[in-house]
Structures are given as structure tokens and as C-alpha cells.
């Protein structure tokens, strides 16, 4: 078998995939239109629907636009696997800007090198990582820093 991983697929999972010839941002827009109440993200017991995700992406894309982020500019994302990463990634693509994903475990030297090398002028970063960026920021062309917190999307504590 030239695709041995197919044997591990559950029965309803398709073995083939038709990739449409549309901009990638159209895929999210289609999911929002076709299944707005469908779950897009699960995060520590909290479900975010496609409708919510689409709204959050639109709001963040508008905020980036108001900051002056333009098509072709680079925007770095220094976030772990949290909903804000997904939101930022789609919003940056929606603007036609370029996503610069960074590893949230990078040291100051590694982060500084990637940000300098990429030319990113805007950074979306986790609040816990902000001190790391602040210690190297004076050596970088960073104009805007947007801070996210894991707490923003955690569900309330069970009672």
C-alpha cells in the first residue's frame, strides 16, 4: 500500500480530498456560512463555534487594519496552541499580510533573530512572554505589540 496511514482512518473519514481553487480565507468564510453553530475550536472544555470564530477573526482583522497593517506586511505570532493563535492567523491572512509563526519557547536570542530576519513590525504575543520581547525590543523594528492571555478563553471554573 502506497499510503499506509489510510488503514488508521475511521470509517467516515474520506480517503481523498478535493482542494478547491479559492483563496484559503474562503474556506473559513464557507464554514461560517454553512455551519455557524458547528464547533470550530475546543479549548479546555470551552467550544467556539464557526460563527464566533468568524466574528472574532473579522474583529481582529479590522483592528490590525486600523493599526496600519497592510497587504504583504509581516505579523509575528508568539503564542502557544490557544484560540488567539487561530484568530490571529486567519485575521492576518484575511488582510493579505504574511504570518510569521514563532515558537513560544524561543529564547530572547532566537526570538530576536526570527523577528529581525522576518521584518515583522507587529507581534501578537502571550502576556507571559511579553517580558522576553520587551528585553530585546529596542533592537527590533517592532511598531505594534498585541498582548493575549490564556485566561481570555478559559471557561469559568466549575462550581
DSSP file (Angstrom, degrees, kcal/mol; ACC not computed):
  #  RESIDUE AA STRUCTURE BP1 BP2  ACC     N-H-->O    O-->H-N    N-H-->O    O-->H-N    TCO  KAPPA ALPHA  PHI   PSI    X-CA   Y-CA   Z-CA
    1    1 A X              0   0    0      0, 0.0     3,-0.4     0, 0.0     0, 0.0   0.000 360.0 360.0 360.0 128.3    0.0    0.0    0.0
    2    2 A X        +     0   0    0      1,-0.3     2,-0.2     2,-0.1     0, 0.0   0.578 360.0  42.4 -81.3  -8.3    1.5    3.3   -1.0
    3    3 A X    >   +     0   0    0      1,-0.1     3,-1.7     2,-0.0     4,-0.3  -0.628  65.5 170.1-134.1  74.9   -0.5    5.2    1.7
    4    4 A X  G >  S+     0   0    0     -3,-0.4     3,-1.2     1,-0.3     4,-0.3   0.738  70.5  70.3 -63.6 -22.6   -0.3    3.0    4.8
    5    5 A X  G >  S+     0   0    0      1,-0.2     3,-1.7     2,-0.2     4,-0.4   0.752  81.6  74.5 -66.3 -22.5   -1.8    5.7    7.1
    6    6 A X  G X  S+     0   0    0     -3,-1.7     3,-1.3     1,-0.3    -1,-0.2   0.798  83.8  66.6 -61.0 -27.9   -5.2    5.2    5.4
    7    7 A X  G <  S+     0   0    0     -3,-1.2    -1,-0.3    -4,-0.3    -2,-0.2   0.735  98.0  54.4 -65.3 -21.0   -5.6    2.0    7.3
    8    8 A X  G <  S+     0   0    0     -3,-1.7    -1,-0.3    -4,-0.3    -2,-0.2   0.539  83.7 109.5 -89.5  -8.5   -5.8    4.0   10.5
    9    9 A X  S <  S-     0   0    0     -3,-1.3     6,-0.0    -4,-0.4    -3,-0.0  -0.451  73.9-116.3 -70.8 138.5   -8.6    6.3    9.3
   10   10 A X    >   -     0   0    0     -2,-0.1     3,-1.4     1,-0.1    -1,-0.1  -0.320  36.7 -99.3 -65.4 159.0  -12.0    5.8   10.9
   11   11 A X  T 3  S+     0   0    0      1,-0.3    -1,-0.1    -2,-0.0    -2,-0.1   0.848 118.8  48.6 -54.9 -44.6  -14.8    4.6    8.5
   12   12 A X  T 3  S+     0   0    0      2,-0.1     2,-0.4     0, 0.0    -1,-0.3   0.638  87.1 103.7 -76.9  -7.1  -16.5    8.0    7.8
   13   13 A X  S <  S-     0   0    0     -3,-1.4     2,-0.1     1,-0.1    -4,-0.1  -0.586  76.2-122.6 -77.7 126.5  -13.2    9.8    7.0
   14   14 A X        -     0   0    0     -2,-0.4    -1,-0.1     1,-0.1    -2,-0.1  -0.361   6.9-147.9 -67.8 143.6  -12.7   10.3    3.3
   15   15 A X  S    S+     0   0    0     -2,-0.1     2,-0.3    -6,-0.0    -1,-0.1   0.561  83.2  46.6 -87.0 -10.4   -9.6    8.8    1.7
   16   16 A X        -     0   0    0      2,-0.0     2,-0.4     0, 0.0    -2,-0.1  -0.872  67.5-155.2-129.0 163.0   -9.5   11.6   -0.8
   17   17 A X        -     0   0    0     -2,-0.3     2,-0.6     2,-0.0    -2,-0.0  -0.981   9.1-147.0-143.1 126.0   -9.8   15.3   -0.6
   18   18 A X        -     0   0    0     -2,-0.4     2,-0.7     0, 0.0    -2,-0.0  -0.844  16.5-153.8 -91.7 120.8  -10.8   17.8   -3.3
   19   19 A X        -     0   0    0     -2,-0.6    -2,-0.0     2,-0.0     2,-0.0  -0.853  14.8-137.4 -97.7 115.2   -9.0   21.1   -2.8
   20   20 A X        -     0   0    0     -2,-0.7     2,-1.4     1,-0.1     7,-0.1  -0.330  14.9-119.4 -71.8 154.2  -11.0   24.0   -4.2
   21   21 A X  S    S+     0   0    0     -2,-0.0     2,-0.3     3,-0.0    -1,-0.1  -0.580  75.2 109.0 -92.5  71.9   -9.3   26.7   -6.3
   22   22 A X  S    S-     0   0    0     -2,-1.4     5,-0.1     2,-0.0    -2,-0.0  -0.926  80.6 -80.1-138.5 160.3  -10.2   29.5   -3.9
   23   23 A X    >>  -     0   0    0     -2,-0.3     3,-1.7     1,-0.1     4,-0.5  -0.356  44.4-118.4 -59.3 146.8   -8.3   31.8   -1.5
   24   24 A X  H >> S+     0   0    0      1,-0.3     3,-1.3     2,-0.2     4,-0.8   0.822 112.8  64.0 -60.2 -31.6   -7.7   29.9    1.7
   25   25 A X  H 3> S+     0   0    0      1,-0.3     4,-1.9     2,-0.2    -1,-0.3   0.746  90.7  67.5 -65.6 -20.9   -9.7   32.6    3.6
   26   26 A X  H <> S+     0   0    0     -3,-1.7     4,-2.6     1,-0.2    -1,-0.3   0.816  90.7  63.0 -65.5 -30.0  -12.7   31.5    1.6
   27   27 A X  H <X S+     0   0    0     -3,-1.3     4,-2.0    -4,-0.5    -1,-0.2   0.911 105.6  43.6 -64.0 -42.0  -12.6   28.1    3.5
   28   28 A X  H  X S+     0   0    0     -4,-0.8     4,-2.6     2,-0.2     5,-0.2   0.933 113.1  51.9 -67.7 -44.3  -13.3   29.8    6.8
   29   29 A X  H  X S+     0   0    0     -4,-1.9     4,-2.2     1,-0.2    -2,-0.2   0.892 110.4  49.6 -58.3 -39.7  -16.0   32.0    5.3
   30   30 A X  H  X S+     0   0    0     -4,-2.6     4,-2.9     2,-0.2     5,-0.3   0.913 110.2  49.6 -65.8 -43.0  -17.6   28.9    3.9
   31   31 A X  H  X S+     0   0    0     -4,-2.0     4,-2.3     1,-0.2     7,-0.2   0.895 111.1  50.1 -63.6 -39.3  -17.5   27.1    7.2
   32   32 A X  H  < S+     0   0    0     -4,-2.6     4,-0.3     1,-0.2    -1,-0.2   0.921 115.9  42.3 -63.5 -44.0  -19.0   30.1    8.9
   33   33 A X  H  < S+     0   0    0     -4,-2.2     3,-0.3    -5,-0.2    -2,-0.2   0.883 120.1  41.5 -70.7 -39.0  -21.8   30.4    6.4
   34   34 A X  H  < S+     0   0    0     -4,-2.9    -2,-0.2     1,-0.2    -3,-0.2   0.812 134.2  11.7 -82.8 -31.3  -22.5   26.6    6.2
   35   35 A X    ><  +     0   0    0     -4,-2.3     3,-1.7    -5,-0.3    15,-0.5  -0.398  63.8 161.5-146.5  64.6  -22.3   25.7    9.9
   36   36 A X  T 3  S+     0   0    0     -3,-0.3    15,-2.5     1,-0.3    16,-0.4   0.783  83.7  46.9 -59.4 -27.3  -22.3   28.8   12.1
   37   37 A X  T 3  S+     0   0    0     13,-0.2    -1,-0.3    12,-0.2     2,-0.1   0.488  89.3 109.8 -92.4  -3.2  -23.3   26.7   15.1
   38   38 A X  S <  S-     0   0    0     -3,-1.7    12,-2.3    -7,-0.2     2,-0.5  -0.388  80.0-103.3 -70.6 150.8  -20.7   24.0   14.4
   39   39 A X  E     +A   49   0A   0     10,-0.2    10,-0.3     1,-0.2     3,-0.1  -0.637  40.7 170.6 -81.2 124.1  -17.8   23.7   16.8
   40   40 A X  E     +     0   0A   0      8,-2.8     2,-0.4    -2,-0.5     9,-0.2   0.792  67.6  21.0 -96.1 -38.8  -14.6   25.1   15.3
   41   41 A X  E     -A   48   0A   0      7,-1.9     7,-2.7     2,-0.0     2,-0.5  -0.996  55.4-161.0-138.3 136.2  -12.3   25.0   18.4
   42   42 A X  E     +A   47   0A   0     -2,-0.4     2,-0.4     5,-0.2     5,-0.2  -0.981  18.1 175.4-110.4 128.4  -12.4   23.1   21.7
   43   43 A X  E >   -A   46   0A   0      3,-2.9     3,-1.9    -2,-0.5   112,-0.3  -0.873  68.1 -37.3-139.7 104.8  -10.2   24.8   24.4
   44   44 A X  T 3  S-     0   0    0     -2,-0.4   111,-0.4     1,-0.3     3,-0.1   0.882 126.0 -40.8  48.5  46.6  -10.2   23.3   27.9
   45   45 A X  T 3  S+     0   0    0      1,-0.3     2,-0.5   109,-0.1    -1,-0.3   0.356 115.3 115.0  88.6  -6.3  -13.9   22.5   27.8
   46   46 A X  E <   -A   43   0A   0     -3,-1.9    -3,-2.9   107,-0.1     2,-0.5  -0.843  52.8-151.3 -99.0 133.2  -15.0   25.7   26.0
   47   47 A X  E     -A   42   0A   0     -2,-0.5     2,-0.5    -5,-0.2    -5,-0.2  -0.876   4.9-162.5-104.1 134.4  -16.4   25.4   22.5
   48   48 A X  E     -A   41   0A   0     -7,-2.7    -8,-2.8    -2,-0.5    -7,-1.9  -0.975  18.0-140.7-113.9 122.2  -16.0   28.2   20.0
   49   49 A X  E  >  -A   39   0A   0     -2,-0.5     4,-2.9   -10,-0.3   -10,-0.2  -0.286  23.0-111.2 -78.1 165.3  -18.4   28.0   17.1
   50   50 A X  H  > S+     0   0    0    -12,-2.3     4,-2.9   -15,-0.5     5,-0.2   0.879 120.6  55.3 -61.9 -36.9  -17.6   28.8   13.5
   51   51 A X  H  > S+     0   0    0    -15,-2.5     4,-2.0   -13,-0.3    -1,-0.2   0.933 110.8  43.7 -61.4 -45.6  -19.9   31.8   13.8
   52   52 A X  H  > S+     0   0    0    -16,-0.4     4,-2.8     2,-0.2     5,-0.2   0.925 113.9  50.9 -63.7 -44.6  -18.0   33.1   16.8
   53   53 A X  H  X S+     0   0    0     -4,-2.9     4,-2.7     1,-0.2     5,-0.2   0.926 109.4  50.3 -60.3 -45.4  -14.6   32.4   15.2
   54   54 A X  H  X S+     0   0    0     -4,-2.9     4,-2.4     1,-0.2    -1,-0.2   0.907 112.0  47.9 -59.3 -42.2  -15.6   34.2   12.1
   55   55 A X  H  X S+     0   0    0     -4,-2.0     4,-2.5     2,-0.2    -2,-0.2   0.915 112.7  48.0 -64.8 -44.1  -16.7   37.2   14.1
   56   56 A X  H  X S+     0   0    0     -4,-2.8     4,-2.5     2,-0.2    -2,-0.2   0.889 111.7  50.2 -65.1 -39.7  -13.5   37.2   16.2
   57   57 A X  H  X S+     0   0    0     -4,-2.7     4,-2.8    -5,-0.2     5,-0.2   0.932 111.3  48.7 -63.4 -45.9  -11.4   36.9   13.0
   58   58 A X  H  X S+     0   0    0     -4,-2.4     4,-2.4    -5,-0.2    -2,-0.2   0.925 112.4  48.6 -59.7 -45.1  -13.2   39.9   11.4
   59   59 A X  H  X S+     0   0    0     -4,-2.5     4,-2.1     1,-0.2    -1,-0.2   0.911 114.0  45.3 -63.3 -42.7  -12.8   42.0   14.5
   60   60 A X  H  X S+     0   0    0     -4,-2.5     4,-2.6     2,-0.2    -1,-0.2   0.894 111.1  52.6 -71.0 -37.8   -9.1   41.3   14.8
   61   61 A X  H  X S+     0   0    0     -4,-2.8     4,-2.4     1,-0.2    -2,-0.2   0.913 110.6  48.9 -61.2 -41.5   -8.5   41.8   11.1
   62   62 A X  H  X S+     0   0    0     -4,-2.4     4,-2.4    -5,-0.2    -2,-0.2   0.899 110.2  51.0 -63.8 -40.3  -10.3   45.2   11.4
   63   63 A X  H  X S+     0   0    0     -4,-2.1     4,-1.5     2,-0.2    -2,-0.2   0.921 111.0  47.9 -63.8 -43.6   -8.1   46.1   14.5
   64   64 A X  H  X>S+     0   0    0     -4,-2.6     5,-2.3     1,-0.2     4,-0.6   0.910 110.9  51.8 -62.3 -41.6   -4.9   45.2   12.6
   65   65 A X  H ><5S+     0   0    0     -4,-2.4     3,-1.2     1,-0.2    -2,-0.2   0.911 107.1  52.3 -60.9 -43.0   -6.1   47.3    9.7
   66   66 A X  H 3<5S+     0   0    0     -4,-2.4    -1,-0.2     1,-0.3    -2,-0.2   0.806 104.8  56.8 -64.0 -28.5   -6.7   50.2   11.9
   67   67 A X  H 3<5S-     0   0    0     -4,-1.5    -1,-0.3    -5,-0.2    -2,-0.2   0.640 126.0-104.6 -74.7 -13.3   -3.2   49.8   13.3
   68   68 A X  T <<5 +     0   0    0     -3,-1.2     2,-0.3    -4,-0.6    -3,-0.2   0.528  63.0 158.9 103.2   7.4   -2.0   50.2    9.7
   69   69 A X      < -     0   0    0     -5,-2.3    -1,-0.3    -6,-0.1     2,-0.2  -0.502  23.4-167.6 -66.7 127.2   -1.1   46.6    8.9
   70   70 A X    >   -     0   0    0     -2,-0.3     3,-1.9     1,-0.1    25,-0.1  -0.677  30.6 -72.5-115.8 166.2   -1.2   46.3    5.1
   71   71 A X  T 3  S+     0   0    0      1,-0.3    26,-0.3    -2,-0.2    25,-0.1  -0.317 119.4  20.1 -54.1 134.2   -1.1   43.5    2.5
   72   72 A X  T 3  S+     0   0    0     24,-2.4    -1,-0.3     1,-0.3    25,-0.2   0.230  92.7 125.6  87.8 -14.6    2.3   41.9    2.3
   73   73 A X    <   -     0   0    0     -3,-1.9    25,-3.6     1,-0.1     2,-0.5  -0.405  61.4-117.7 -74.4 156.4    3.5   43.1    5.7
   74   74 A X  E     -b   98   0B   0     45,-0.3    47,-1.4    23,-0.2    48,-0.9  -0.821  26.0-172.3-100.8 132.6    4.7   40.5    8.2
   75   75 A X  E     -bc  99 122B   0     23,-2.8    25,-2.6    -2,-0.5     2,-0.3  -0.986  15.0-144.7-124.7 120.7    2.9   39.9   11.5
   76   76 A X  E     -bc 100 123B   0     46,-2.7    48,-2.8    -2,-0.5     2,-0.5  -0.606   4.9-156.2 -86.4 144.0    4.6   37.6   14.0
   77   77 A X  E     +bc 101 124B   0     23,-2.3    25,-2.6    -2,-0.3     2,-0.6  -0.970  12.3 178.8-120.5 114.4    2.5   35.3   16.3
   78   78 A X  E     + c   0 125B   0     46,-3.8    48,-1.8    -2,-0.5     2,-0.3  -0.640  41.0 120.0-112.8  70.9    4.3   34.3   19.5
   79   79 A X        -     0   0    0     -2,-0.6    25,-0.3    23,-0.4    23,-0.1  -0.954  56.4-130.0-133.0 148.5    1.5   32.2   21.0
   80   80 A X        -     0   0    0     -2,-0.3     2,-1.9     1,-0.1     5,-0.2  -0.052  65.2 -54.3 -77.7-165.3    1.1   28.6   22.1
   81   81 A X  S    S+     0   0    0      4,-0.1     2,-0.3     3,-0.1    -1,-0.1  -0.538  92.1 130.3 -78.5  82.4   -1.8   26.5   21.0
   82   82 A X  S >> S-     0   0    0     -2,-1.9     3,-1.4   -39,-0.0     4,-1.1  -0.870  73.4-102.7-129.5 160.9   -4.6   28.8   22.2
   83   83 A X  H 3> S+     0   0    0     -2,-0.3     4,-2.5     1,-0.3     5,-0.2   0.838 117.6  64.5 -55.6 -33.6   -7.7   30.2   20.4
   84   84 A X  H 3> S+     0   0    0      1,-0.2     4,-2.9     2,-0.2    -1,-0.3   0.822  96.6  57.6 -62.1 -29.5   -6.0   33.6   19.9
   85   85 A X  H <> S+     0   0    0     -3,-1.4     4,-2.8    -5,-0.2    -1,-0.2   0.955 108.8  44.5 -63.1 -47.8   -3.4   31.9   17.6
   86   86 A X  H  X S+     0   0    0     -4,-1.1     4,-2.3     2,-0.2     5,-0.2   0.927 115.5  48.2 -61.2 -45.8   -6.1   30.6   15.3
   87   87 A X  H  X S+     0   0    0     -4,-2.5     4,-2.4     1,-0.2    -2,-0.2   0.938 114.2  45.4 -61.3 -49.0   -7.9   34.0   15.4
   88   88 A X  H  X S+     0   0    0     -4,-2.9     4,-2.7     2,-0.2     5,-0.2   0.919 111.4  52.8 -62.6 -44.3   -4.7   35.9   14.7
   89   89 A X  H  X S+     0   0    0     -4,-2.8     4,-2.1    -5,-0.2    -2,-0.2   0.942 113.6  41.8 -58.4 -50.1   -3.6   33.6   11.9
   90   90 A X  H  X S+     0   0    0     -4,-2.3     4,-2.4     1,-0.2    -1,-0.2   0.886 114.5  52.0 -66.0 -38.4   -6.9   33.8   10.0
   91   91 A X  H  X S+     0   0    0     -4,-2.4     4,-1.6    -5,-0.2     6,-0.2   0.909 109.3  49.3 -65.6 -41.9   -7.1   37.6   10.5
   92   92 A X  H  X>S+     0   0    0     -4,-2.7     5,-2.0     1,-0.2     4,-0.6   0.931 113.2  46.9 -62.8 -45.2   -3.6   38.2    9.2
   93   93 A X  H ><5S+     0   0    0     -4,-2.1     3,-1.1    -5,-0.2    -2,-0.2   0.890 106.2  58.8 -64.0 -37.8   -4.3   36.1    6.1
   94   94 A X  H 3<5S+     0   0    0     -4,-2.4    -1,-0.2     1,-0.3    -2,-0.2   0.859 106.2  49.1 -59.9 -35.1   -7.6   37.9    5.6
   95   95 A X  H 3<5S-     0   0    0     -4,-1.6    -1,-0.3    -3,-0.3    -2,-0.2   0.634 116.5-115.4 -76.3 -14.0   -5.7   41.2    5.3
   96   96 A X  T <<5S+     0   0    0     -3,-1.1   -24,-2.4    -4,-0.6    -3,-0.2   0.601  72.9 135.2  84.1  11.6   -3.3   39.7    2.9
   97   97 A X      < -     0   0    0     -5,-2.0     2,-0.5   -26,-0.3    -1,-0.3  -0.356  59.4-103.2 -83.8 173.3   -0.5   40.1    5.3
   98   98 A X  E     -b   74   0B   0    -25,-3.6   -23,-2.8    -2,-0.1     2,-0.4  -0.863  24.5-132.9-107.1 130.6    2.1   37.4    6.0
   99   99 A X  E     -b   75   0B   0     -2,-0.5     2,-0.6   -25,-0.2   -23,-0.2  -0.652  14.9-168.0 -81.1 128.8    2.0   35.2    9.1
  100  100 A X  E     -b   76   0B   0    -25,-2.6   -23,-2.3    -2,-0.4     2,-0.3  -0.846  12.3-160.7-114.6  91.1    5.3   34.8   10.9
  101  101 A X  E     -b   77   0B   0     -2,-0.6     2,-0.3   -25,-0.2   -23,-0.2  -0.547   9.5-169.4 -74.2 134.2    4.7   31.9   13.4
  102  102 A X        -     0   0    0    -25,-2.6     2,-0.6    -2,-0.3   -23,-0.4  -0.869  27.8-108.5-120.2 158.1    7.3   31.8   16.2
  103  103 A X    >   -     0   0    0     -2,-0.3     3,-2.2     1,-0.1   -23,-0.1  -0.743  19.1-146.3 -84.2 121.2    7.9   29.2   18.8
  104  104 A X  T 3  S+     0   0    0     -2,-0.6    -1,-0.1   -25,-0.3   -24,-0.1   0.638  98.5  61.7 -64.6 -10.3    6.8   30.5   22.2
  105  105 A X  T 3  S+     0   0    0      2,-0.0    -1,-0.3     6,-0.0     6,-0.0   0.442  77.5 124.8 -92.0  -0.4    9.7   28.5   23.7
  106  106 A X    <   -     0   0    0     -3,-2.2     2,-0.1     1,-0.1    -4,-0.0  -0.236  61.8-123.0 -57.9 144.9   12.3   30.6   21.8
  107  107 A X     >  -     0   0    0      1,-0.1     4,-2.9     4,-0.0     5,-0.3  -0.310  34.3 -97.3 -74.5 171.0   15.0   32.2   23.9
  108  108 A X  H  > S+     0   0    0      1,-0.2     4,-2.9     2,-0.2     5,-0.2   0.920 126.8  50.5 -56.9 -44.2   15.4   36.0   23.6
  109  109 A X  H  > S+     0   0    0      2,-0.2     4,-2.3     1,-0.2    -1,-0.2   0.923 112.9  45.0 -61.8 -45.1   18.2   35.5   21.1
  110  110 A X  H  > S+     0   0    0      2,-0.2     4,-2.4     1,-0.2    -2,-0.2   0.921 115.4  46.9 -66.7 -43.9   16.2   33.1   18.9
  111  111 A X  H  X S+     0   0    0     -4,-2.9     4,-2.8     1,-0.2     5,-0.3   0.935 112.8  49.7 -62.8 -46.3   13.1   35.3   19.0
  112  112 A X  H  X S+     0   0    0     -4,-2.9     4,-2.5    -5,-0.3     5,-0.3   0.907 110.5  50.3 -59.5 -42.7   15.1   38.4   18.2
  113  113 A X  H  X S+     0   0    0     -4,-2.3     4,-3.0    -5,-0.2     5,-0.2   0.935 112.8  45.7 -62.3 -45.8   16.8   36.7   15.3
  114  114 A X  H  X S+     0   0    0     -4,-2.4     4,-2.4     1,-0.2     6,-0.3   0.925 114.5  47.1 -66.2 -43.0   13.5   35.5   13.8
  115  115 A X  H  X>S+     0   0    0     -4,-2.8     4,-1.4     2,-0.2     5,-0.9   0.908 116.6  44.2 -65.1 -40.6   11.7   38.8   14.3
  116  116 A X  H  <5S+     0   0    0     -4,-2.5    -2,-0.2    -5,-0.3    -1,-0.2   0.940 115.3  47.8 -67.2 -46.6   14.6   40.7   12.8
  117  117 A X  H  <5S+     0   0    0     -4,-3.0    -2,-0.2    -5,-0.3    -1,-0.2   0.858 114.2  46.5 -63.5 -36.7   15.1   38.3    9.9
  118  118 A X  H  <5S-     0   0    0     -4,-2.4    -1,-0.2    -5,-0.2    -2,-0.2   0.758 100.5-132.2 -78.6 -24.9   11.4   38.2    9.0
  119  119 A X  T  <5 +     0   0    0     -4,-1.4   -45,-0.3     1,-0.2    -3,-0.2   0.660  41.9 170.2  79.7  15.7   11.0   42.0    9.2
  120  120 A X      < +     0   0    0     -5,-0.9    -1,-0.2    -6,-0.3    21,-0.2  -0.397  18.8 179.6 -63.4 133.2    7.9   41.7   11.3
  121  121 A X        +     0   0    0    -47,-1.4    22,-3.2     1,-0.1    23,-2.2   0.487  68.6  54.2-109.5  -9.9    6.7   45.1   12.6
  122  122 A X  E     -cd  75 144B   0    -48,-0.9   -46,-2.7    21,-0.2     2,-0.4  -0.985  66.2-169.4-126.7 137.5    3.7   43.8   14.5
  123  123 A X  E     -cd  76 145B   0     21,-2.2    23,-3.2    -2,-0.4     2,-0.6  -0.993  14.0-158.7-130.4 132.4    3.8   41.0   17.1
  124  124 A X  E     +cd  77 146B   0    -48,-2.8   -46,-3.8    -2,-0.4     2,-0.3  -0.960  33.4 172.6-104.7 119.6    0.9   39.1   18.7
  125  125 A X  E     -cd  78 147B   0     21,-3.0    23,-2.7    -2,-0.6     2,-0.2  -0.935  37.4-106.2-136.9 150.9    2.3   37.7   21.9
  126  126 A X  E >>  - d   0 148B   0    -48,-1.8     3,-1.8    -2,-0.3     4,-0.8  -0.518  33.3-123.7 -71.9 139.8    1.2   35.8   25.1
  127  127 A X  G >4 S+     0   0    0     21,-3.1     3,-0.8     1,-0.3     4,-0.4   0.845 111.6  57.8 -54.8 -36.2    1.2   38.0   28.2
  128  128 A X  G 34 S+     0   0    0      1,-0.2    -1,-0.3    20,-0.2     4,-0.2   0.724 108.5  46.6 -67.7 -20.8    3.6   35.6   29.9
  129  129 A X  G X> S+     0   0    0     -3,-1.8     4,-1.5     1,-0.1     3,-0.7   0.507  84.7  94.8 -97.4  -7.2    6.1   36.0   27.1
  130  130 A X  H <X S+     0   0    0     -3,-0.8     4,-2.8    -4,-0.8     5,-0.2   0.875  78.1  57.5 -56.8 -42.9    6.0   39.8   26.9
  131  131 A X  H 3> S+     0   0    0     -4,-0.4     4,-1.7     1,-0.2    -1,-0.2   0.877 104.1  54.5 -57.3 -35.5    9.0   40.4   29.3
  132  132 A X  H <> S+     0   0    0     -3,-0.7     4,-0.6     1,-0.2    -1,-0.2   0.920 112.0  43.3 -62.2 -44.2   11.1   38.4   26.9
  133  133 A X  H >X S+     0   0    0     -4,-1.5     4,-1.5     1,-0.2     3,-1.2   0.907 109.7  56.5 -68.3 -41.3   10.1   40.6   24.0
  134  134 A X  H 3< S+     0   0    0     -4,-2.8     4,-0.4     1,-0.3    -1,-0.2   0.831 100.9  58.4 -61.6 -32.1   10.5   43.8   26.0
  135  135 A X  H 3< S+     0   0    0     -4,-1.7    -1,-0.3    -5,-0.2    -2,-0.2   0.722 119.9  28.0 -71.1 -20.1   14.1   42.9   26.8
  136  136 A X  H X< S+     0   0    0     -3,-1.2     3,-1.9    -4,-0.6    -2,-0.2   0.447  91.7  99.2-116.5  -3.8   15.0   42.8   23.1
  137  137 A X  G >< S+     0   0    0     -4,-1.5     3,-2.3     1,-0.3     5,-0.4   0.824  72.4  65.2 -59.0 -36.1   12.5   45.2   21.5
  138  138 A X  G 3  S+     0   0    0     -4,-0.4    -1,-0.3     1,-0.3    -2,-0.1   0.704 101.7  52.0 -62.7 -17.5   14.9   48.1   21.3
  139  139 A X  G <  S+     0   0    0     -3,-1.9     2,-0.3     2,-0.0    -1,-0.3   0.334 104.3  72.1 -97.0   5.9   17.0   46.1   18.8
  140  140 A X  S <  S-     0   0    0     -3,-2.3   -24,-0.1    -4,-0.1   -19,-0.1  -0.826  83.1-121.2-124.1 158.2   14.0   45.3   16.5
  141  141 A X        +     0   0    0     -2,-0.3     2,-0.3   -21,-0.2    -3,-0.1  -0.016  57.4 150.8 -85.4  32.6   11.8   47.3   14.1
  142  142 A X        +     0   0    0     -5,-0.4   -20,-0.2     1,-0.2   -21,-0.1  -0.505  17.3 168.2 -73.6 124.9    8.6   46.4   16.1
  143  143 A X        +     0   0    0    -22,-3.2     2,-0.4    -2,-0.3   -21,-0.2   0.757  65.6  31.5-100.1 -36.7    5.9   49.1   15.9
  144  144 A X  E     -d  122   0B   0    -23,-2.2   -21,-2.2     2,-0.0     2,-0.5  -0.982  56.3-170.9-132.9 135.7    2.9   47.3   17.5
  145  145 A X  E     -d  123   0B   0     -2,-0.4     2,-0.5   -23,-0.2   -21,-0.2  -0.993   6.8-166.7-124.3 124.0    2.7   44.7   20.2
  146  146 A X  E     -d  124   0B   0    -23,-3.2   -21,-3.0    -2,-0.5     2,-0.5  -0.952  12.4-151.0-112.7 124.4   -0.7   43.0   20.8
  147  147 A X  E     -d  125   0B   0     -2,-0.5     2,-0.3   -23,-0.2   -21,-0.2  -0.823  12.6-173.8-106.0 131.4   -0.9   41.0   24.0
  148  148 A X  E     -d  126   0B   0    -23,-2.7   -21,-3.1    -2,-0.5     2,-0.4  -0.865   9.6-150.0-118.4 154.1   -3.1   38.0   24.5
  149  149 A X    >   -     0   0    0     -2,-0.3     3,-1.3   -23,-0.2     4,-0.3  -0.966  19.7-135.6-125.1 141.3   -3.8   36.0   27.7
  150  150 A X  G >  S+     0   0    0     -2,-0.4     3,-1.4     1,-0.3     4,-0.5   0.868 105.3  66.0 -58.2 -35.7   -4.7   32.3   28.1
  151  151 A X  G >  S+     0   0    0      1,-0.3     3,-0.7     2,-0.2    -1,-0.3   0.740  80.8  79.5 -59.6 -24.6   -7.4   33.4   30.6
  152  152 A X  G <  S+     0   0    0     -3,-1.3    -1,-0.3     1,-0.2    -2,-0.2   0.804 107.2  25.6 -57.9 -30.4   -9.3   35.2   27.8
  153  153 A X  G <  S+     0   0    0     -3,-1.4    -1,-0.2    -4,-0.3     2,-0.2   0.344  90.1 117.1-119.1   5.9  -10.8   31.9   26.5
  154  154 A X    <   -     0   0    0     -3,-0.7  -110,-0.1    -4,-0.5     3,-0.1  -0.529  67.5-117.3 -72.1 141.6  -10.8   29.6   29.5
  155  155 A X        -     0   0    0   -111,-0.4     3,-0.1  -112,-0.3    -1,-0.1  -0.334  40.6 -85.2 -71.0 161.0  -14.2   28.5   30.7
  156  156 A X        -     0   0    0      1,-0.1    -1,-0.1    -2,-0.0     3,-0.1  -0.286  55.5 -91.9 -62.0 153.9  -15.4   29.6   34.1
  157  157 A X        -     0   0    0      1,-0.1    -1,-0.1    -3,-0.1     2,-0.0  -0.389  46.3-102.5 -66.3 142.9  -14.3   27.3   37.0
  158  158 A X              0   0    0      1,-0.1    -1,-0.1    -3,-0.1    -3,-0.0  -0.374 360.0 360.0 -63.6 145.7  -16.8   24.5   37.8
  159  159 A X              0   0    0     -3,-0.1    -1,-0.1    -2,-0.0    -2,-0.1   0.430 360.0 360.0 -96.0 360.0  -18.8   25.2   40.9
